[in-house]
Amino acid sequence: MHRILVLGHKNPDNDSISSAVAYAYLKGQLNPEQAYEAVRLGPLPHETRWVFDRYGVQPPAVIPHLFSRVSDVMTSPVISVPIDASLLDAGLRMRDSKIRALVVTELDGTYHGLFTTRMLAEIFISELDSERTRQDTLADSVEGHLDRRALTLKPEALLKDVIDDVLSASLREAVVLDDENRCIGIITRSNLARPPRRRVILVDHNEVAQSAPGILDADVLEIVDHHRIGDVQTNSPIQFLNLPVGSTATIVTLQFQRHKVEIPRGIAAALLSAVMTDTVLLKSPTCTPIDHQVAAYLGELVGVDALQFGIELFGSRDAASPPTIEAITGTDAKEFEVADKTVLIAQYETVSLASILKHETELISHLEKKVAERGYEFALLLVTDVIAEGSQLLLAGNPRVVERAFDISFAEGSVWMPGILSRKKQVAPRVLEHA
């Protein structure tokens, strides 16, 4: 049974990862016969790790893309015999298993070669004029009759990269080996006729540019989001939960309540942390009465005061060690299409704005590097002070659009914007409107 992957956006923030973990758990409770797995497209934010470590939540694995892999189409598990097996044993195994290719292993289980029905037929044909009896032939070991020319593949190899090799190989079967040289699957040309698409549920985003590479080759089954409607397209109608609330975690919590599924304490803590970070301690203009209700509800489940929990959560970002320049500019960064250009808008929330701005020159230099490498029209960083309730805007690249949108100038460096707390509601729409 293939897993359904639940994933948030690139450069994942706390809401993206926590909502994916919680929603995968909920889906698994509602449909225990199907495997759901939360995954992420980047590193854990510090506050996410802090919550997960404190409340015993397993971090999701990182995936690099959604393109179909060899492991998605291979036939597994494989049927095998050891090298000292007789031809009779091999033939009976293939007949009983109704297969045409048999993996032959060393005595320690590692891959040695491939034995097929064609090879068995060729053995008997070649000995038609021989004085040997069929019984003598069947007593032979398979070791002396193997074909070692079978194409070998790695399970994580992209399917599009190996199709031509499989189709042109001398044998119709290719074997899939793990890092210990053990055969974990077989691919035949018929496996490639209609390769499966990876099945996914998107949370906290619904735009192609913000999703995993290969999203256009995947089947999107559901979307749970609180952002504007983007450009992800599906082949058939799906469940699309899109609400104007402060965080995706709020929507996920409402789904737990709707289906009357109990929320484990660790999952509740993750959801609460996501609500508090995405609404900036319930102060963001994106925050709604529903977010307040959900935060209070989750606080009761965790056994904490929601606001105090949120303050401690934000403080954890800088408590262990100073954040790196890469973390400040990339922990929560999203690309947007503006006219025919791409822009980057990143946000870093802190309770210690002064300590972050000590590195202003380095931060702007790093943004300039991103602009040069990715060809952005501009890269904008919001360093948000959750206590003072405002953001310092740092920019690299062409400032024209941002200056026009906010009636400001970056001529003398970064700009303090009181009351600016939300990229989604206060920054991105104005930037797009003035492009």
Phi, psi and chi 1 to 4 in degrees:
 res  aa     phi    psi   chi1   chi2   chi3   chi4
   1 MET       -  122.8  176.4  176.2   57.8      -
   2 HIS   -76.6  141.6  -71.6  -69.3      -      -
   3 ARG   -73.2  152.1  -56.6  162.7  -62.3  162.7
   4 ILE  -101.6  122.6  -65.9  175.6      -      -
   5 LEU   -89.2  135.4  -56.7  179.4      -      -
   6 VAL  -112.7  118.7 -175.7      -      -      -
   7 LEU  -142.7  150.0   64.8  146.5      -      -
   8 GLY   -95.7 -159.9      -      -      -      -
   9 HIS   -88.2  173.7   51.0   72.5      -      -
  10 LYS   -61.2  160.0  -66.7  177.3 -176.1  175.2
  11 ASN    45.5   57.9  -55.2  -49.7      -      -
  12 PRO   -64.3  137.7   25.4  -35.0      -      -
  13 ASP   -95.1 -175.7   59.9    2.7      -      -
  14 ASN   -63.2  -41.1 -172.9   33.8      -      -
  15 ASP   -63.5  -41.5 -171.4   31.0      -      -
  16 SER   -61.0  -46.8 -178.5      -      -      -
  17 ILE   -76.2  -45.8  -67.2  177.0      -      -
  18 SER   -64.7  -39.0  -64.0      -      -      -
  19 SER   -66.7  -37.0  -66.5      -      -      -
  20 ALA   -64.2  -44.3      -      -      -      -
  21 VAL   -62.1  -46.3  169.6      -      -      -
  22 ALA   -67.9  -40.5      -      -      -      -
  23 TYR   -71.7  -35.3 -160.0   62.1      -      -
  24 ALA   -62.6  -40.0      -      -      -      -
  25 TYR   -63.6  -45.8  174.8   83.4      -      -
  26 LEU   -60.7  -46.4  172.0   61.6      -      -
  27 LYS   -61.6  -37.9  -64.6  -63.4  -67.1 -175.3
  28 GLY   -65.2  -34.3      -      -      -      -
  29 GLN   -71.0  -36.1  -65.7  -63.1  -58.4      -
  30 LEU   -77.9  -27.5  -63.7  175.5      -      -
  31 ASN  -138.5   74.0 -173.3   10.3      -      -
  32 PRO   -65.9  -14.9   20.7  -31.0      -      -
  33 GLU   -79.7  -13.2  -64.3 -179.2   -4.2      -
  34 GLN  -109.3  139.9  172.6   62.3   55.4      -
  35 ALA   -90.1  124.8      -      -      -      -
  36 TYR  -116.3  136.6  -65.0   86.8      -      -
  37 GLU  -134.0  124.7 -179.5 -176.3   -1.8      -
  38 ALA   -76.7  135.5      -      -      -      -
  39 VAL  -134.5  169.1  -65.9      -      -      -
  40 ARG  -137.3  160.4   53.8 -170.6  166.4   99.3
  41 LEU  -107.1   13.8  -56.2 -179.1      -      -
  42 GLY  -173.7 -173.3      -      -      -      -
  43 PRO   -69.4  160.0   25.2  -34.6      -      -
  44 LEU   -73.6  129.3  -73.4  177.7      -      -
  45 PRO   -60.2  152.9  -22.6   33.4      -      -
  46 HIS   -58.9  -41.4 -176.7   82.1      -      -
  47 GLU   -68.4  -30.0   64.4  -88.7   19.6      -
  48 THR   -66.7  -44.9  -51.1      -      -      -
  49 ARG   -62.1  -39.5 -173.9  173.3  -63.6  -78.9
  50 TRP   -59.4  -46.8 -179.9   81.5      -      -
  51 VAL   -67.7  -46.4  172.4      -      -      -
  52 PHE   -61.9  -42.4  -77.4   16.4      -      -
  53 ASP   -65.8  -42.7  -73.2  -13.4      -      -
  54 ARG   -67.7  -35.1  172.9  171.4  -74.2 -160.7
  55 TYR  -112.8   12.6  -68.0   94.8      -      -
  56 GLY    68.7   38.9      -      -      -      -
  57 VAL   -98.0  131.5  179.0      -      -      -
  58 GLN   -75.9  122.2 -178.5   66.4   34.1      -
  59 PRO   -65.4  144.1  -18.1   30.4      -      -
  60 PRO   -71.7  154.6   24.5  -31.8      -      -
  61 ALA   -74.1  156.4      -      -      -      -
  62 VAL   -89.5  136.1  176.9      -      -      -
  63 ILE  -121.6  142.3   62.5  165.9      -      -
  64 PRO   -86.6  -21.5   29.0  -32.7      -      -
  65 HIS  -166.9  175.1   58.9   76.1      -      -
  66 LEU  -118.5   12.1  -69.6  172.3      -      -
  67 PHE   -64.5  148.3  -65.8  109.7      -      -
  68 SER   -64.0  137.3  -66.9      -      -      -
  69 ARG  -110.9  169.2  -53.8  155.4  -59.4  167.2
  70 VAL   -56.8  -41.1  164.4      -      -      -
  71 SER   -65.0  -19.5   58.7      -      -      -
  72 ASP   -76.1  -20.2  -65.1  -38.5      -      -
  73 VAL  -116.8  -12.3  -58.7      -      -      -
  74 MET   -68.5  151.3   68.5 -175.5 -173.7      -
  75 THR   -85.7  124.7  -60.3      -      -      -
  76 SER  -151.2  147.9 -178.4      -      -      -
  77 PRO   -75.5  164.6   28.5  -34.7      -      -
  78 VAL   -91.3  155.2  -62.3      -      -      -
  79 ILE   -98.0  132.4  -51.9  -62.7      -      -
  80 SER  -140.1  161.9   64.2      -      -      -
  81 VAL  -136.7  154.6  -67.2      -      -      -
  82 PRO   -76.0  165.1   26.5  -33.8      -      -
  83 ILE   -64.7  -21.0   56.8  174.4      -      -
  84 ASP   -91.1    6.5   58.2   -2.0      -      -
  85 ALA   -69.2  148.5      -      -      -      -
  86 SER   -81.3  162.7   67.8      -      -      -
  87 LEU   -60.6  -34.4  -66.8  178.6      -      -
  88 LEU   -63.0  -46.6  176.5   60.3      -      -
  89 ASP   -60.2  -43.3  -69.3  -21.9      -      -
  90 ALA   -64.4  -44.3      -      -      -      -
  91 GLY   -63.0  -43.6      -      -      -      -
  92 LEU   -64.7  -37.6  -68.8  174.4      -      -
  93 ARG   -64.7  -41.6  178.9   66.6   62.3   89.6
  94 MET   -68.4  -40.3  -72.6 -170.2  -72.4      -
  95 ARG   -64.1  -47.4 -175.7 -161.7   67.1 -176.8
  96 ASP   -67.3  -32.6  -65.0  -17.4      -      -
  97 SER   -90.4   -5.7  -58.2      -      -      -
  98 LYS    55.7   49.0  -62.4 -179.2  179.9  179.0
  99 ILE  -126.1  162.6   57.5  175.2      -      -
 100 ARG  -112.1   -3.2  -67.8 -179.2  -68.4 -174.9
 101 ALA  -138.6  135.7      -      -      -      -
 102 LEU  -124.7  129.0 -167.1   63.8      -      -
 103 VAL   -80.6  132.0  171.9      -      -      -
 104 VAL  -108.3  129.5  179.5      -      -      -
 105 THR  -115.5  156.5   66.5      -      -      -
 106 GLU   -65.4  169.4  -58.6  -78.8    0.6      -
 107 LEU   -65.2  -21.4  -63.9 -179.0      -      -
 108 ASP   -89.3    4.7   63.6   -1.0      -      -
 109 GLY    94.0   -6.4      -      -      -      -
 110 THR   -77.2  159.2   56.7      -      -      -
 111 TYR   -69.5  136.7  173.4   71.6      -      -
 112 HIS  -120.5  -40.2 -175.5   80.4      -      -
 113 GLY   179.3 -172.0      -      -      -      -
 114 LEU  -127.3  139.2 -156.6   62.2      -      -
 115 PHE  -126.6  130.5 -172.2   73.1      -      -
 116 THR  -126.4  167.5   68.3      -      -      -
 117 THR   -63.1  -32.3   52.9      -      -      -
 118 ARG   -63.2  -41.3  -65.3 -170.1  -53.6  -80.9
 119 MET   -64.0  -40.6  -63.4  172.4 -170.8      -
 120 LEU   -64.4  -41.3 -173.9   59.3      -      -
 121 ALA   -64.3  -41.1      -      -      -      -
 122 GLU   -64.9  -33.5  -71.2  169.9   -0.1      -
 123 ILE   -62.2  -47.5  -68.9  171.2      -      -
 124 PHE   -69.2  -37.5  -74.1  117.5      -      -
 125 ILE   -64.0  -41.5  -68.2  172.3      -      -
 126 SER   -68.2  -19.1   65.9      -      -      -
 127 GLU  -108.7   18.6  -65.3 -173.3   -6.7      -
 128 LEU   -62.3  -34.5  -72.8  177.2      -      -
 129 ASP   -95.4    5.3  -63.2  -32.1      -      -
 130 SER   -84.6  156.7  171.1      -      -      -
 131 GLU   -84.0   -7.2  -65.7 -177.6   -3.2      -
 132 ARG   -67.5  146.6  -64.3 -173.3   65.3 -171.9
 133 THR   -87.5  160.0   65.7      -      -      -
 134 ARG   -60.5  -34.2  178.1  173.6  -63.7  179.3
 135 GLN   -63.8  -40.0 -175.1  173.8   -2.5      -
 136 ASP   -62.6  -43.1  -68.1  -25.5      -      -
 137 THR   -63.6  -44.4  -59.8      -      -      -
 138 LEU   -66.2  -19.9  -70.2  173.5      -      -
 139 ALA   -80.6  -12.9      -      -      -      -
 140 ASP   -61.4  152.4  -75.9   -7.6      -      -
 141 SER   -78.9  147.5  166.2      -      -      -
 142 VAL   -67.5  -18.9  -66.2      -      -      -
 143 GLU   -56.9  -34.4 -176.4  176.6   12.3      -
 144 GLY   -87.3    3.0      -      -      -      -
 145 HIS  -129.1   23.4  -59.1  -80.7      -      -
 146 LEU   -86.9  159.8  -63.5  179.6      -      -
 147 ASP  -114.3  116.4 -164.2  -36.9      -      -
 148 ARG   -93.6   10.5  -59.0  -63.0  -57.2  -84.5
 149 ARG   -87.9    1.2  -61.9  173.9  -61.5  161.4
 150 ALA   -59.1  136.8      -      -      -      -
 151 LEU   -65.9  133.4  177.0   66.5      -      -
 152 THR  -110.2  139.3   60.0      -      -      -
 153 LEU  -131.9  158.5  -55.5  170.2      -      -
 154 LYS   -97.2  144.5  -70.9  -64.0 -175.5 -178.2
 155 PRO   -62.5  -29.9   19.7  -31.8      -      -
 156 GLU   -88.4   -0.6  -66.3  -57.6  -43.0      -
 157 ALA   -62.7  142.0      -      -      -      -
 158 LEU   -69.7  134.4  -62.4 -174.6      -      -
 159 LEU   -60.6  -39.2 -162.2   58.9      -      -
 160 LYS   -64.7  -21.5   62.3 -174.6 -179.7   67.8
 161 ASP   -85.1  -15.4  -67.9  -19.1      -      -
 162 VAL  -116.3   -6.4  -54.7      -      -      -
 163 ILE   -56.8  -48.2  -73.7  179.4      -      -
 164 ASP   -62.5  -38.0  -71.4  -16.6      -      -
 165 ASP   -64.8  -41.9  -68.1  -23.8      -      -
 166 VAL   -65.7  -42.7  174.6      -      -      -
 167 LEU   -68.4  -28.5  -65.7  177.9      -      -
 168 SER   -99.2    0.0   61.4      -      -      -
 169 ALA   -68.1  152.6      -      -      -      -
 170 SER   -66.9  -31.5   57.7      -      -      -
 171 LEU  -103.0  147.0  -63.3 -178.4      -      -
 172 ARG   -76.4  -10.2   69.6 -176.6  -54.5  -85.3
 173 GLU  -108.1  141.4  -61.6   86.6    6.7      -
 174 ALA  -119.8  145.3      -      -      -      -
 175 VAL  -106.7  145.1  -65.0      -      -      -
 176 VAL  -108.3  121.7 -174.8      -      -      -
 177 LEU  -114.0  142.8  -55.7  179.6      -      -
 178 ASP   -87.0 -173.7   64.0   14.0      -      -
 179 ASP   -69.2  -15.1  -68.4  -23.0      -      -
 180 GLU  -100.3   14.7  -62.7  178.6  -11.4      -
 181 ASN    63.2   32.4 -158.2   41.5      -      -
 182 ARG  -103.7  137.7  -64.4  178.5 -176.5  -88.2
 183 CYS   -78.2  122.7 -176.1      -      -      -
 184 ILE  -114.3   -0.9   58.7  173.8      -      -
 185 GLY  -175.7  165.1      -      -      -      -
 186 ILE  -130.5  139.6  -71.6 -179.5      -      -
 187 ILE  -118.2  131.8  -73.9 -177.2      -      -
 188 THR  -115.5  169.9   65.1      -      -      -
 189 ARG   -62.6  -29.5  -67.8  162.3 -169.7  171.4
 190 SER   -68.0  -26.6   58.8      -      -      -
 191 ASN   -64.1  -24.1  -68.5  129.6      -      -
 192 LEU   -91.0   -6.1  -56.0  177.9      -      -
 193 ALA   -62.2  -46.3      -      -      -      -
 194 ARG  -136.2   76.4  -64.3 -174.6   63.5 -176.0
 195 PRO   -62.9  139.4   22.4  -32.9      -      -
 196 PRO   -71.7  152.7   29.0  -35.7      -      -
 197 ARG   -98.2  142.5  -66.6  153.6   62.4   94.9
 198 ARG   -68.5  137.5  -60.3 -179.0   81.1  174.2
 199 ARG   -99.4  131.6  -62.0 -173.9  -65.8  165.5
 200 VAL  -138.6  155.4  -60.1      -      -      -
 201 ILE  -119.3  127.5  -65.0  173.7      -      -
 202 LEU   -97.2  133.7  -55.5 -176.4      -      -
 203 VAL  -124.1  147.4  -59.4      -      -      -
 204 ASP    63.3   18.4 -156.8   33.2      -      -
 205 HIS  -170.3  157.9   73.7  -65.0      -      -
 206 ASN  -152.1   32.6   68.6   96.7      -      -
 207 GLU  -120.7  137.6  -62.9 -170.5   47.9      -
 208 VAL   -58.1  -42.5  170.5      -      -      -
 209 ALA   -63.8  -23.0      -      -      -      -
 210 GLN   -97.5   -4.1  -64.2  173.6    8.8      -
 211 SER   -98.1 -175.0 -159.8      -      -      -
 212 ALA   -72.3  146.5      -      -      -      -
 213 PRO   -54.1  135.8  -24.3   34.3      -      -
 214 GLY    93.3    2.9      -      -      -      -
 215 ILE   -59.8  -31.5 -176.3   62.7      -      -
 216 LEU   -71.0  -17.1  -63.8  177.8      -      -
 217 ASP   -96.3    2.0  -68.4  -23.7      -      -
 218 ALA  -103.7  163.4      -      -      -      -
 219 ASP   -98.5  112.2  -83.9  -24.1      -      -
 220 VAL   -85.1  117.8  177.7      -      -      -
 221 LEU   -94.4  -32.5  -54.3 -179.2      -      -
 222 GLU  -151.4  159.0  -68.2 -175.5   42.2      -
 223 ILE  -136.5  132.9  -61.2  175.0      -      -
 224 VAL  -126.4  115.9 -176.6      -      -      -
 225 ASP  -156.1  163.3 -166.9   17.0      -      -
 226 HIS  -131.0   20.1   68.2  131.6      -      -
 227 HIS  -103.6  179.0  -64.2   94.6      -      -
 228 ARG   -61.0  157.1   66.4  172.2 -172.5  166.1
 229 ILE   -74.1  126.4  -55.8  -60.6      -      -
 230 GLY  -104.5 -138.9      -      -      -      -
 231 ASP  -121.0   15.6   56.8   -4.2      -      -
 232 VAL   -70.0  127.3  170.1      -      -      -
 233 GLN  -112.8  151.1  -63.0 -175.2    1.1      -
 234 THR  -127.0  159.5   61.5      -      -      -
 235 ASN   -80.9  -19.4  -66.6  -33.7      -      -
 236 SER  -149.4  167.6   57.5      -      -      -
 237 PRO   -60.5  142.7  -22.5   33.3      -      -
 238 ILE  -133.7  170.2   64.7  168.9      -      -
 239 GLN   -80.5  118.2  175.6  169.3  -85.2      -
 240 PHE  -122.2  102.9 -168.7  155.5      -      -
 241 LEU   -95.9  107.4  -59.4  174.1      -      -
 242 ASN  -132.1  112.2 -174.9  -90.2      -      -
 243 LEU  -126.8  144.5  -63.2  177.1      -      -
 244 PRO   -80.9   68.8   31.2  -35.1      -      -
 245 VAL  -120.7  178.2  -66.5      -      -      -
 246 GLY   -78.8  -18.2      -      -      -      -
 247 SER  -156.4  154.3   74.6      -      -      -
 248 THR   -65.3  -32.8  -61.6      -      -      -
 249 ALA   -58.8  -32.1      -      -      -      -
 250 THR   -62.3  -44.8  -65.8      -      -      -
 251 ILE   -64.3  -42.2  -55.1  173.0      -      -
 252 VAL   -62.2  -42.3  173.8      -      -      -
 253 THR   -61.4  -41.9  -57.3      -      -      -
 254 LEU   -61.0  -33.5  -65.5  176.8      -      -
 255 GLN   -70.1  -38.2  -72.7  -61.5  104.2      -
 256 PHE   -57.8  -45.8  -88.4   95.9      -      -
 257 GLN   -66.8  -40.6  -65.4  175.5  -30.5      -
 258 ARG   -61.0  -41.6  173.4 -168.5  172.6 -165.9
 259 HIS   -92.1    2.9  -66.8  -72.8      -      -
 260 LYS    56.8   44.3  -64.0 -179.2  172.3   55.3
 261 VAL  -102.1  127.7  174.6      -      -      -
 262 GLU   -66.3  137.2 -178.2  178.2   -9.9      -
 263 ILE   -96.8  117.5  -51.5  178.3      -      -
 264 PRO   -59.6  153.4  -20.9   32.4      -      -
 265 ARG   -59.4  -41.1 -173.9  166.8 -177.1 -105.9
 266 GLY   -63.5  -42.3      -      -      -      -
 267 ILE   -66.1  -40.1  -62.7  -66.9      -      -
 268 ALA   -62.2  -40.1      -      -      -      -
 269 ALA   -64.7  -41.3      -      -      -      -
 270 ALA   -63.2  -44.0      -      -      -      -
 271 LEU   -63.9  -42.8  -72.9  167.6      -      -
 272 LEU   -62.1  -42.6  176.9   58.8      -      -
 273 SER   -61.4  -38.1   74.6      -      -      -
 274 ALA   -68.0  -41.1      -      -      -      -
 275 VAL   -61.7  -43.1  173.8      -      -      -
 276 MET   -71.2  -37.1  -60.6  -52.2  -71.3      -
 277 THR   -74.8  -40.4   52.5      -      -      -
 278 ASP   -73.8  -25.4 -119.5   35.7      -      -
 279 THR   -99.7    6.3   64.3      -      -      -
 280 VAL    50.2   64.2 -166.7      -      -      -
 281 LEU    59.3   37.1  -59.7  178.3      -      -
 282 LEU    66.2   20.6  -56.3  176.6      -      -
 283 LYS  -103.5  -14.5  -62.5  176.5 -177.4  177.9
 284 SER   -64.9  148.6  169.8      -      -      -
 285 PRO   -64.2  -14.1   20.5  -32.1      -      -
 286 THR   -78.6  -14.5   62.3      -      -      -
 287 CYS   -71.7  138.7 -171.3      -      -      -
 288 THR  -123.1  167.4   68.7      -      -      -
 289 PRO   -56.0  -31.0  -27.8   35.8      -      -
 290 ILE   -63.9  -40.6  -63.9  175.3      -      -
 291 ASP   -62.5  -40.9  -63.5  -65.4      -      -
 292 HIS   -60.6  -44.4  -78.6  -88.8      -      -
 293 GLN   -64.1  -43.5  -65.5  167.2   10.9      -
 294 VAL   -65.3  -41.0  163.8      -      -      -
 295 ALA   -61.9  -43.4      -      -      -      -
 296 ALA   -64.2  -41.8      -      -      -      -
 297 TYR   -62.4  -46.6  168.7   71.9      -      -
 298 LEU   -67.6  -36.1  -67.9  170.6      -      -
 299 GLY   -59.5  -39.9      -      -      -      -
 300 GLU   -63.5  -41.0  -68.5  178.9    3.1      -
 301 LEU   -64.8  -39.2  -66.4 -178.1      -      -
 302 VAL   -79.6  -27.2 -178.8      -      -      -
 303 GLY    86.4   36.3      -      -      -      -
 304 VAL  -136.4  160.9  -63.1      -      -      -
 305 ASP   -79.1  125.2  175.3   80.4      -      -
 306 ALA   -59.6  -44.4      -      -      -      -
 307 LEU   -68.1  -43.9 -176.7   57.7      -      -
 308 GLN   -64.4  -38.2 -171.3   58.4   43.0      -
 309 PHE   -60.1  -42.8  174.8   87.1      -      -
 310 GLY   -66.2  -40.4      -      -      -      -
 311 ILE   -62.8  -43.8  -67.0  172.8      -      -
 312 GLU   -64.2  -36.6 -172.6  176.7   -0.1      -
 313 LEU   -62.7  -48.4  177.3   69.6      -      -
 314 PHE   -63.9  -37.6  -84.3  104.6      -      -
 315 GLY   -64.8  -26.6      -      -      -      -
 316 SER   -66.8  -21.6   73.5      -      -      -
 317 ARG   -58.9  -41.1  -74.5 -176.7  171.1  178.8
 318 ASP  -107.3   -1.4  -54.0  -28.0      -      -
 319 ALA   -70.3  -45.4      -      -      -      -
 320 ALA   -72.0  -46.8      -      -      -      -
 321 SER  -162.5  153.2   60.3      -      -      -
 322 PRO   -59.5  139.7  -20.3   31.6      -      -
 323 PRO   -67.4  147.5   25.3  -33.8      -      -
 324 THR   -79.2  162.5   64.2      -      -      -
 325 ILE   -59.7  -40.4  -61.1  -61.3      -      -
 326 GLU   -63.3  -38.7  -69.5   78.5    6.5      -
 327 ALA   -68.1  -40.2      -      -      -      -
 328 ILE   -66.3  -41.4  -63.4  170.5      -      -
 329 THR   -87.6  -16.1   58.3      -      -      -
 330 GLY  -124.6   -9.1      -      -      -      -
 331 THR   -60.8  -40.8  -64.9      -      -      -
 332 ASP  -135.0   81.5 -176.7   11.6      -      -
 333 ALA  -125.4  133.0      -      -      -      -
 334 LYS  -128.9  142.1  -70.2 -174.0  176.7 -179.8
 335 GLU   -91.4  144.0  -66.6  179.9  -11.1      -
 336 PHE  -133.5  144.4  -64.1   88.5      -      -
 337 GLU   -89.6  120.8  -61.6  -60.3  -37.3      -
 338 VAL  -120.7  109.8  178.5      -      -      -
 339 ALA    55.1 -120.8      -      -      -      -
 340 ASP  -105.1   18.8   59.1  -16.1      -      -
 341 LYS  -117.6  161.2  -55.8  -70.4 -174.3 -179.7
 342 THR  -112.8  134.4  -58.3      -      -      -
 343 VAL  -122.8  158.6  -55.1      -      -      -
 344 LEU  -118.2  129.1 -176.9   76.0      -      -
 345 ILE  -124.6  115.5  -54.8  178.5      -      -
 346 ALA  -112.9  155.6      -      -      -      -
 347 GLN  -141.0  136.9 -175.7  170.4   22.8      -
 348 TYR  -132.2  121.8 -173.8   83.3      -      -
 349 GLU  -101.0  139.8  -65.7  144.8  -24.6      -
 350 THR  -150.1  159.9 -179.2      -      -      -
 351 VAL  -103.1    4.4  -65.8      -      -      -
 352 SER  -135.9   72.3 -178.6      -      -      -
 353 LEU   -61.2  -41.4  179.2   63.1      -      -
 354 ALA   -60.0  -40.1      -      -      -      -
 355 SER   -67.8  -31.1   65.0      -      -      -
 356 ILE   -73.6  -41.9  -58.4  -61.7      -      -
 357 LEU   -73.4   -9.6  -67.5 -176.9      -      -
 358 LYS   -60.9  -21.9  -72.3  179.3 -178.3  178.6
 359 HIS  -107.7   25.8  -53.9  -74.9      -      -
 360 GLU   -57.1  -44.8  179.8  174.1  -23.3      -
 361 THR   -60.9  -42.7  -59.5      -      -      -
 362 GLU   -67.0  -37.9  -62.2  168.9   76.4      -
 363 LEU   -64.2  -44.2  -70.3  168.3      -      -
 364 ILE   -66.5  -38.5  -67.0  177.2      -      -
 365 SER   -61.1  -39.7  -65.3      -      -      -
 366 HIS   -68.0  -38.2 -164.0   72.9      -      -
 367 LEU   -63.8  -40.2  -67.3  176.3      -      -
 368 GLU   -61.6  -37.1  -69.6  172.9  -16.3      -
 369 LYS   -64.6  -40.9 -177.8  179.8  178.3 -177.8
 370 LYS   -62.9  -41.6  -74.2  178.2  177.3  -75.2
 371 VAL   -60.8  -43.8  169.0      -      -      -
 372 ALA   -67.9  -41.0      -      -      -      -
 373 GLU   -73.9  -38.2  -69.8  177.5  -13.3      -
 374 ARG  -103.9   -5.3  -59.9  -63.0  -60.7  -87.0
 375 GLY    71.6   28.3      -      -      -      -
 376 TYR   -67.3  148.4  -64.6  131.7      -      -
 377 GLU   -65.2  -40.9  179.0   71.8    2.2      -
 378 PHE  -160.5  161.1   64.6   79.6      -      -
 379 ALA  -124.6  122.1      -      -      -      -
 380 LEU  -115.3  131.4  175.6   66.1      -      -
 381 LEU  -117.7  126.2  170.3   64.5      -      -
 382 LEU  -100.8  114.8  -72.9   68.6      -      -
 383 VAL   -98.4  105.4 -177.4      -      -      -
 384 THR   -97.4  124.9  -59.1      -      -      -
 385 ASP   -91.6  108.6 -171.6  -38.5      -      -
 386 VAL   -73.8  -17.8  -59.8      -      -      -
 387 ILE   -87.0  -47.8  -55.7  -61.3      -      -
 388 ALA   -76.8  -13.1      -      -      -      -
 389 GLU    60.5   60.3  -60.3 -174.0   29.0      -
 390 GLY  -167.2  177.7      -      -      -      -
 391 SER  -136.7  141.6  -64.1      -      -      -
 392 GLN   -91.4  125.6 -164.7   81.4   16.6      -
 393 LEU   -99.4  122.5  -87.3   57.1      -      -
 394 LEU  -115.7  138.0  -71.7   69.3      -      -
 395 LEU  -140.1  143.6 -175.4  137.5      -      -
 396 ALA  -129.7  146.1      -      -      -      -
 397 GLY    98.9 -155.5      -      -      -      -
 398 ASN   -76.5  114.6 -173.9   -8.4      -      -
 399 PRO   -85.4   -4.0   33.9  -35.8      -      -
 400 ARG   -53.7  -49.8  179.8  179.8   57.5   83.6
 401 VAL   -63.7  -46.1  170.2      -      -      -
 402 VAL   -67.5  -40.9 -179.6      -      -      -
 403 GLU   -62.3  -40.2  -70.8 -179.2  -26.1      -
 404 ARG   -69.9  -38.2 -171.2  168.2   62.5 -142.4
 405 ALA   -65.4  -35.5      -      -      -      -
 406 PHE  -113.7    2.9  -66.2   97.7      -      -
 407 ASP    54.5   52.0 -167.4   20.9      -      -
 408 ILE  -132.6  175.1   57.8  175.2      -      -
 409 SER  -137.7  137.5  172.0      -      -      -
 410 PHE   -98.0   15.3  -69.5   96.3      -      -
 411 ALA   -59.5  -31.6      -      -      -      -
 412 GLU  -107.7   17.7  -63.0 -177.2    3.0      -
 413 GLY   112.6 -152.6      -      -      -      -
 414 SER   -71.5  164.7   62.6      -      -      -
 415 VAL  -129.5  132.0 -179.9      -      -      -
 416 TRP   -85.7  129.8  169.4 -106.8      -      -
 417 MET  -123.0   99.0  -63.9  -69.6  -68.9      -
 418 PRO   -64.7  142.1   22.6  -32.2      -      -
 419 GLY    82.1   -7.7      -      -      -      -
 420 ILE   -86.3  109.6  -64.3  -65.5      -      -
 421 LEU  -124.4  -20.7  -61.1  174.3      -      -
 422 SER  -119.3  118.8  170.4      -      -      -
 423 ARG   -64.9  -42.4  171.5 -177.5   54.2 -163.4
 424 LYS   -66.2  -41.8 -179.5 -177.3   73.6  172.9
 425 LYS  -101.8  -29.3 -165.9  164.3 -174.0  176.2
 426 GLN  -108.0  -20.7  -65.3  174.0  -64.3      -
 427 VAL  -112.5  -61.4  177.7      -      -      -
 428 ALA   -55.8  -45.1      -      -      -      -
 429 PRO   -62.4  -39.5  -23.5   35.1      -      -
 430 ARG   -69.7  -36.5  -69.8  171.0   70.7  171.4
 431 VAL   -64.8  -44.9  167.4      -      -      -
 432 LEU   -66.3  -35.0  -63.0  175.5      -      -
 433 GLU   -68.5  -34.1  178.9 -176.4  -10.2      -
 434 HIS   -97.7    7.6  -73.4   81.5      -      -
 435 ALA   -68.9      -      -      -      -      -
